[in-house]
Amino acid sequence: MTDLIDLNNIHLTLADKAVLNIKSISIPAHQCTLITGRNGSGKTTLFKVISGLLKPNRATIEYQGLTLPWKKAKPILQKDFIYLHQNPYLFDDTVLNNIAYGLYRAGESKAVAHQKVMQALDWANLSHLAHRSAKQLSGGEKQRVALTRARILSPRLLLLDEPTASMDTDAKQQTSELLQRLKSEGVSILICSHETHTIDHIADHFLHLENGELTPASSSKRTSNVTVLNPSKKSI
Protein backbone atom coordinates (compact mmCIF):
# COMPACT_ATOMS: atom_id res chain seq x y z
CA MET A 1 0.00 0.00 0.00
CA THR A 2 1.35 3.41 -1.02
CA ASP A 3 0.38 6.60 0.76
CA LEU A 4 -0.82 9.51 -1.33
CA ILE A 5 -0.09 12.03 1.41
CA ASP A 6 1.09 12.07 5.02
CA LEU A 7 0.24 14.91 7.38
CA ASN A 8 2.12 15.22 10.67
CA ASN A 9 1.73 17.25 13.85
CA ILE A 10 -1.54 18.91 12.88
CA HIS A 11 -2.53 21.43 15.52
CA LEU A 12 -5.34 23.94 15.28
CA THR A 13 -6.78 26.18 17.98
CA LEU A 14 -9.96 28.19 17.55
CA ALA A 15 -11.22 30.60 20.22
CA ASP A 16 -8.54 29.29 22.61
CA LYS A 17 -9.83 25.74 22.20
CA ALA A 18 -7.73 22.96 20.72
CA VAL A 19 -9.81 21.67 17.81
CA LEU A 20 -7.21 19.41 16.20
CA ASN A 21 -4.25 17.75 17.85
CA ILE A 22 -3.29 14.95 15.44
CA LYS A 23 0.14 13.35 15.51
CA SER A 24 -0.19 11.94 12.01
CA ILE A 25 -2.62 10.85 9.33
CA SER A 26 -1.69 8.88 6.24
CA ILE A 27 -4.09 8.74 3.31
CA PRO A 28 -3.54 5.71 1.06
CA ALA A 29 -3.47 6.19 -2.69
CA HIS A 30 -6.32 4.78 -4.81
CA GLN A 31 -8.32 3.70 -1.77
CA CYS A 32 -11.15 5.02 0.39
CA THR A 33 -10.72 6.09 4.01
CA LEU A 34 -13.74 6.73 6.24
CA ILE A 35 -13.51 9.04 9.26
CA THR A 36 -16.28 8.90 11.86
CA GLY A 37 -16.89 11.14 14.85
CA ARG A 38 -19.56 13.08 16.69
CA ASN A 39 -20.79 16.49 15.56
CA GLY A 40 -18.21 19.06 16.59
CA SER A 41 -15.37 16.55 16.74
CA GLY A 42 -13.43 18.45 14.06
CA LYS A 43 -14.04 16.32 10.96
CA THR A 44 -14.95 19.22 8.66
CA THR A 45 -12.10 21.30 10.08
CA LEU A 46 -9.64 18.50 9.35
CA PHE A 47 -10.93 18.16 5.79
CA LYS A 48 -10.46 21.87 5.19
CA VAL A 49 -6.91 21.70 6.50
CA ILE A 50 -6.06 18.73 4.24
CA SER A 51 -7.59 20.41 1.18
CA GLY A 52 -5.69 23.66 1.73
CA LEU A 53 -8.73 25.71 2.71
CA LEU A 54 -8.02 26.32 6.41
CA LYS A 55 -4.66 27.22 7.89
CA PRO A 56 -3.68 25.23 10.99
CA ASN A 57 -1.41 26.59 13.71
CA ARG A 58 1.09 24.06 12.47
CA ALA A 59 1.28 20.99 10.25
CA THR A 60 3.88 19.29 8.08
CA ILE A 61 2.93 17.82 4.73
CA GLU A 62 4.71 14.93 2.99
CA TYR A 63 3.50 14.80 -0.60
CA GLN A 64 5.05 13.79 -3.93
CA GLY A 65 8.49 13.38 -2.38
CA LEU A 66 8.39 16.79 -0.70
CA THR A 67 8.23 17.66 2.99
CA LEU A 68 6.69 21.08 3.42
CA PRO A 69 5.07 23.24 6.07
CA TRP A 70 1.34 23.63 5.43
CA LYS A 71 1.66 27.22 4.12
CA LYS A 72 4.05 26.19 1.33
CA ALA A 73 2.01 23.08 0.55
CA LYS A 74 -1.26 25.03 0.32
CA PRO A 75 -1.24 25.80 -3.45
CA ILE A 76 -0.35 22.17 -4.23
CA LEU A 77 -3.15 20.87 -2.03
CA GLN A 78 -5.68 23.23 -3.60
CA LYS A 79 -4.59 22.17 -7.08
CA ASP A 80 -4.67 18.39 -6.59
CA PHE A 81 -7.39 17.92 -3.96
CA ILE A 82 -11.10 18.75 -4.11
CA TYR A 83 -13.28 19.20 -1.03
CA LEU A 84 -17.07 18.83 -1.32
CA HIS A 85 -19.31 20.11 1.46
CA GLN A 86 -22.41 18.09 2.29
CA ASN A 87 -24.50 20.88 0.70
CA PRO A 88 -22.61 21.36 -2.57
CA TYR A 89 -22.63 24.82 -4.10
CA LEU A 90 -23.97 24.96 -7.64
CA PHE A 91 -24.31 28.05 -9.79
CA ASP A 92 -27.70 29.34 -10.90
CA ASP A 93 -27.20 27.84 -14.35
CA THR A 94 -27.72 24.58 -16.21
CA VAL A 95 -26.21 21.31 -15.04
CA LEU A 96 -24.04 21.27 -18.17
CA ASN A 97 -22.57 24.70 -17.45
CA ASN A 98 -22.04 23.86 -13.78
CA ILE A 99 -19.96 20.83 -14.69
CA ALA A 100 -18.06 22.73 -17.40
CA TYR A 101 -17.10 25.61 -15.10
CA GLY A 102 -13.84 24.10 -13.85
CA LEU A 103 -12.78 23.19 -17.38
CA TYR A 104 -13.35 26.74 -18.59
CA ARG A 105 -11.25 28.07 -15.71
CA ALA A 106 -8.51 25.60 -16.67
CA GLY A 107 -8.49 27.07 -20.19
CA GLU A 108 -10.34 24.36 -22.12
CA SER A 109 -12.03 25.43 -25.33
CA LYS A 110 -15.81 25.41 -25.39
CA ALA A 111 -15.90 22.51 -27.87
CA VAL A 112 -13.53 20.30 -25.88
CA ALA A 113 -15.24 21.18 -22.60
CA HIS A 114 -18.65 20.33 -24.06
CA GLN A 115 -17.42 16.94 -25.23
CA LYS A 116 -15.88 16.14 -21.84
CA VAL A 117 -19.02 17.26 -20.00
CA MET A 118 -21.32 15.12 -22.14
CA GLN A 119 -19.08 12.11 -21.52
CA ALA A 120 -19.09 12.85 -17.79
CA LEU A 121 -22.87 13.19 -17.71
CA ASP A 122 -23.18 9.84 -19.43
CA TRP A 123 -20.74 8.34 -16.89
CA ALA A 124 -22.93 9.59 -14.03
CA ASN A 125 -26.25 8.69 -15.72
CA LEU A 126 -27.18 12.37 -15.63
CA SER A 127 -27.48 13.09 -19.35
CA HIS A 128 -31.21 13.71 -18.99
CA LEU A 129 -30.44 16.62 -16.64
CA ALA A 130 -27.90 18.39 -18.88
CA HIS A 131 -30.09 21.41 -19.64
CA ARG A 132 -32.01 21.54 -16.38
CA SER A 133 -31.44 24.43 -14.00
CA ALA A 134 -29.41 23.46 -10.94
CA LYS A 135 -32.11 25.17 -8.85
CA GLN A 136 -34.57 22.48 -9.90
CA LEU A 137 -32.48 19.54 -8.72
CA SER A 138 -33.12 17.37 -5.71
CA GLY A 139 -30.48 17.08 -2.99
CA GLY A 140 -29.28 13.75 -4.35
CA GLU A 141 -29.07 15.10 -7.90
CA LYS A 142 -27.06 18.11 -6.72
CA GLN A 143 -24.60 15.84 -4.94
CA ARG A 144 -24.14 13.67 -8.02
CA VAL A 145 -23.66 16.75 -10.22
CA ALA A 146 -21.03 18.02 -7.75
CA LEU A 147 -19.26 14.64 -7.82
CA THR A 148 -19.29 14.70 -11.63
CA ARG A 149 -17.93 18.26 -11.69
CA ALA A 150 -15.14 17.18 -9.35
CA ARG A 151 -14.30 14.03 -11.33
CA ILE A 152 -13.94 15.92 -14.61
CA LEU A 153 -11.02 17.85 -13.07
CA SER A 154 -9.13 14.60 -12.29
CA PRO A 155 -8.43 15.21 -8.58
CA ARG A 156 -5.82 13.06 -6.88
CA LEU A 157 -7.86 13.16 -3.66
CA LEU A 158 -11.58 13.76 -3.20
CA LEU A 159 -12.70 14.82 0.28
CA LEU A 160 -16.41 14.28 0.92
CA ASP A 161 -18.20 15.75 3.92
CA GLU A 162 -21.36 13.73 4.69
CA PRO A 163 -21.96 12.92 1.00
CA THR A 164 -25.25 11.04 1.54
CA ALA A 165 -26.83 13.19 4.27
CA SER A 166 -30.56 14.00 3.95
CA MET A 167 -31.08 11.73 0.93
CA ASP A 168 -33.73 9.09 0.34
CA THR A 169 -32.71 5.47 -0.15
CA ASP A 170 -32.59 5.62 -3.95
CA ALA A 171 -30.42 8.74 -3.95
CA LYS A 172 -28.04 7.19 -1.43
CA GLN A 173 -27.76 4.10 -3.62
CA GLN A 174 -26.99 6.16 -6.73
CA THR A 175 -24.41 8.28 -4.89
CA SER A 176 -22.83 5.15 -3.43
CA GLU A 177 -22.49 3.68 -6.92
CA LEU A 178 -20.74 6.83 -8.19
CA LEU A 179 -18.30 6.67 -5.28
CA GLN A 180 -17.50 3.07 -6.12
CA ARG A 181 -16.87 4.06 -9.76
CA LEU A 182 -14.55 6.87 -8.70
CA LYS A 183 -12.58 4.50 -6.50
CA SER A 184 -12.34 1.91 -9.28
CA GLU A 185 -10.87 4.66 -11.50
CA GLY A 186 -8.05 5.18 -9.01
CA VAL A 187 -9.28 8.34 -7.26
CA SER A 188 -8.24 8.44 -3.61
CA ILE A 189 -11.26 9.23 -1.43
CA LEU A 190 -11.54 10.55 2.11
CA ILE A 191 -15.05 10.57 3.58
CA CYS A 192 -16.51 11.71 6.87
CA SER A 193 -19.99 10.41 7.54
CA HIS A 194 -22.45 9.45 10.24
CA GLU A 195 -24.14 7.10 7.77
CA THR A 196 -21.54 4.36 7.90
CA HIS A 197 -24.10 1.84 6.65
CA THR A 198 -24.00 3.63 3.29
CA ILE A 199 -20.22 3.93 3.09
CA ASP A 200 -18.78 0.89 4.90
CA HIS A 201 -18.66 -1.32 1.83
CA ILE A 202 -16.72 1.33 -0.11
CA ALA A 203 -14.13 2.10 2.57
CA ASP A 204 -10.82 0.28 2.91
CA HIS A 205 -9.64 2.06 6.06
CA PHE A 206 -11.47 3.41 9.11
CA LEU A 207 -10.48 6.18 11.52
CA HIS A 208 -12.31 7.86 14.38
CA LEU A 209 -11.93 11.49 15.44
CA GLU A 210 -12.68 12.40 19.03
CA ASN A 211 -11.55 15.38 21.08
CA GLY A 212 -9.40 16.46 18.16
CA GLU A 213 -7.43 13.20 18.07
CA LEU A 214 -7.49 10.39 15.49
CA THR A 215 -7.50 6.69 16.33
CA PRO A 216 -8.02 3.58 14.21
CA ALA A 217 -11.74 2.77 14.20
CA SER A 218 -12.86 -0.52 15.65
CA SER A 219 -16.03 -2.29 14.58
CA SER A 220 -17.74 -1.02 17.71
CA LYS A 221 -17.46 2.54 16.40
CA ARG A 222 -19.20 1.69 13.16
CA THR A 223 -22.90 1.23 12.70
CA SER A 224 -23.80 -2.43 12.61
CA ASN A 225 -27.57 -2.43 13.07
CA VAL A 226 -28.58 -1.04 9.69
CA THR A 227 -28.91 -2.66 6.29
CA VAL A 228 -25.91 -2.01 4.08
CA LEU A 229 -26.74 -0.55 0.69
CA ASN A 230 -25.50 -2.70 -2.16
CA PRO A 231 -23.61 -5.13 0.10
CA SER A 232 -20.89 -7.21 -1.45
CA LYS A 233 -21.90 -10.83 -2.00
CA LYS A 234 -20.08 -13.41 0.03
CA SER A 235 -19.16 -16.72 -1.53
CA ILE A 236 -20.93 -19.72 -0.07
N, C-alpha and C positions, 0 to 999 in steps of 0.2 A: 504494500500500500504506500502510495506517494502522497505527501501532503501538498496541497495547493498553496497554503499560507499558514504561517505560525505567528501568533501574536503573544507577546510576553509582557508580564508586569503591567497589566492594564489597570490603571487607577483613575477613578473619576469621582469628584466630589461636587455635589450640587446643594446649595443653601446649607453649607457646613455639614452635609450628610454624605457619608461614603456610599455611593450608589454602585460602583463597580470596584472590586478588589480581586482581580483574577490573575493568578500566577502565570497561567499559560492556557492557550486554546489552539489546537491544531485542527485545521479543516482539510479533510482528505480530498484529493482530486477525483473528479468523475463519480462522486458518491453523494449520498444525501445524509445530512446530520440533522437530527431533531433536538431542539432545546425546549424543555418544559420549565414551568415555574409559575408561581402565583402572580396575579396582577400586582404590579408595582415592584416586582423582583428585579427589574432592570433589563429585561429581554430586548425591548425596543431600543433602549439606550445602547446596549451592546451592539445591536445590528447597525445602528447609525455610526458608531465608532468604527466598526469593521468596514463599512462602505464609504468611509471618508466624509461623512456628513456631520459628525459631532466630534469636537476636539476633546480628548481626554486630558487629564492632568499630566499623565505620562503613559507611554506604551511604546514598545519596540516591535517593529514589523520585519519578519523574514519572508521575503517574497521574490521569486525568480532569481535566486542566488544573491540577493541583496539583503543587508541588514540595515534598517533605517529607523530613525525616530518617526513617530506618527506624522509629524508636520511635513517631513520630506516625502513620506510615502503617500500622502493625501491625494495628489493628482493622479498617481498610478491607480490607487484604489477606486477613485471616481471614474476612471477610464475603463477599468476591467470588470468592475463589480456593479451590479444593479440591485437596488433596494426597492421593494414594493410594500407599501403600507397596506393594511387590511382593507382600507377604503381607497382604492386606487384613484388617482386624479386623472380624469380624461377631459380633453378640451371640448368646448361646445361646437362640435363639428362631426363629420361622418366618422364611422368606424375606420374606413379606409384611410382617411387623412390623419386620424389619431395614430394609427400604426406606422404610417409613412413619416411622421414628424421627425423621429430620430435619424432616419436615413437622409432627409433633407438637410438636417443640421450637420450631418457628416459629409455633405457635399455630393450626394448621389443625384444623378439627373432624374427628372420627373419620369422618364420612360423606364429607366432601370428600377427606380423605386416602386413604380406601379407594378412591374412584373414581380418583384420580390414580395410585395404586399399581397398580391393575389395568391402567390404560392403559399405564403404564411397563413392566409385565411383558410385556404384549402386544408393545410396541415392541421389547423385547429377546428375544422368543421364549422367555420364561421362565415363562409362565403355568402350565405343568405343575408348576412347583416352588413355587408360591405358599405351600402349607401344609407344605412339607418343612422339617425342622430344618436350620439352617445348618450344624450339625455333620456332617450327612450329605452335604454337597456335595463335589464334586471341586474341585481347585485352580482349574480353568478356570471352573467354575460360580461359585465364590466371587468370582473377579475380575469376572465379568459382573454378578453381583448388586451388587458394590461400584460398578461403573460406572453401573448403573441407579440406585442410591441417590444417587450424585453428580449425575447428570443431572436428577433430579426436583427438585433444589434450584436449578436454573438458574445454574450457576457461569459467570462470565465467562472464567475460565481454569481448565483442568483440568491438573494436574501429575501425570504417571504415571511411577512408578519401576519400571522393568523389568516392564511390564504383561503380558508373555507368557512370563516365565521359568518353567521347569519344567512346561510344558504339552505335551501331545501335539499332533500336527499339526492334528487337528480342532478342538481347543480354541483353538489359535492362530488358526485361520481364523475361528472365530466371534467371538473377541475383536477381531481385525482388522476384521471387518465392522461391529462396534459402534462402533469408533473412527472409521471412515469415515462412519457415520451421524451421529455427534456433530459431526464437522467440517462435514458438509453442512448441519447445523442452525445453524451459525454459532458453535459453541463454539471458543474458542481452546485449543489443546492444546500442551503442552510435555512431551516424552517423553525419558527417558534409557533407553538400552537397548544391550545387547551384541548383540541379535538384530536387526541392521539389515535382514536379509533379510525379516523379518516387517513392518517398519515403513517401509522406504524408499518404498514406493509411496504411503504416506499423507502423508509429510512434504513440506513445501514449502521448508523451510530446514534447513541442517545446520551444526552447530557441534561443535567438539571441545574437551574440557577436559583439560588436562595441566599438572601442576605448579601447579594453582590458577589457570591462565590460560586464557581462551577464545580460540579462533581459528576462522575459517571452516573448515569441513570440506571437504577435497578428496575426490575419488572414491577416492583411494588409502587413505583412512582409513575407508572403508565397505566392508562385506563384499561381494565380487563373485563369490564362487565357490559360492554357494548358490542354490537355486531360490527365486524370489520367490513368496510366497503371493498368489494372486489378482492376478497381474500385469495391468496395463492393456494392452489390445489396441492394437497399432500398426496404423495404416492401411497398406495395401499400395500 
